[in-house]
Amino acid sequence: MVINKTIFIFFFSLLVLYLGKFILLPLSISLFIYLVIKSLSNKFLIYINNFFKIKLSEFLALLIVFLILFSFLYFFWIILEFNITRVKQKSLVYQNNLNDILDLFSNTIIKRIIPLNDVFNDLDFMNIFSKTLNSLSNLAGSFSFIIILLIFFIIEEKYFVRKLKLIVNKKNMQIIKKINYDIFYYFQIKFFTSFLTGFSTFIVLYFLQNDLAPTFGLLSFILNFIPLIGSLVSILLPFVFSGIQFLSFYEPTLTLITLTIIQIFIGNFLEPKMMGNTLNISPLVMILFLSLMGKLWGIAGMFLSVPFLVVILIILRRINSTKKIAIFLSEKGNN
């Protein structure tokens, strides 16, 4: 009975996500950013109280973290726009280098197996960088709506908690608190590992003199929230671009090796060790949900897929009637 009800809720939710994309997508992104800010503000509050003996209200701590994070986002946005604009001026050089690479493989067996000209024929770097800059401008307009929603989340928080206490009984309130703690714990760890991945990628590419080092660093931070595919793209894009930029064997190979080591260390060792069982999700379930969200909401859906899945699994684990479903969705069959 519980499983049937869960299946019905699942498919009904998919229908709602598809039909309500225009409002649910920016709402979900703003909620995601809010959860990150809230989890960071909790850590900030503990740090200030313990080390500086200063007592701040939760709202003030949240506001300070929001302003710091927004300043960083604006700073990175400026760097990203400047980096792509500067690199755009060298588009002709990259285009000529790409043509040289294609000519180099023109008479080899690789050319016969893989039609390189067909793959790269429409690759126009000037067009790619121009479209990227236009997309950034359009995204800036859309992001303003997300910021407005985020501000309302912060303002409404204390009233929402008060209303929740009046509606929910004490037993269910304890479950909600546990779910709340697990979700914030996940976002604290994920934000830290994503930042570490992005920063490490930037440092490596900067010392290798990759022209798109800031862009790839920021991209690695974002893609770290997308499982498997995100890590693969974070490695392959800098590797391919490095080959086109330098026309040598050394830089691309070093890029491939170092970025792979970073992804393996953070993704396979550091993150699982820090998270414990929080991200105990079956890879098959993860890929299926990733594909599903990508179909419904595009790249933004893929970005939000794992946070959504983690939140769903945490909730299922904490409710007695849905624990069996959580076990089925888990990686190792434990709860």
PECOR-V187386 format. One record per run of one state. SS is the DSSP state (hx for helix, st for strand, lp for the rest). FROM is the first residue (numbers start at 1). TO is the last residue. If there is no record, write none. Layout:
BEGIN
SS | FROM | TO
SS | FROM | TO
END
This chain:
BEGIN
lp | 1 | 1
hx | 2 | 19
lp | 20 | 20
hx | 21 | 51
lp | 52 | 57
hx | 58 | 88
lp | 89 | 90
hx | 91 | 104
lp | 105 | 108
hx | 109 | 113
lp | 114 | 115
hx | 116 | 120
lp | 121 | 124
hx | 125 | 167
lp | 168 | 169
hx | 170 | 207
lp | 208 | 212
hx | 213 | 223
lp | 224 | 228
hx | 229 | 246
lp | 247 | 249
hx | 250 | 275
lp | 276 | 282
hx | 283 | 318
lp | 319 | 319
hx | 320 | 329
lp | 330 | 335
END
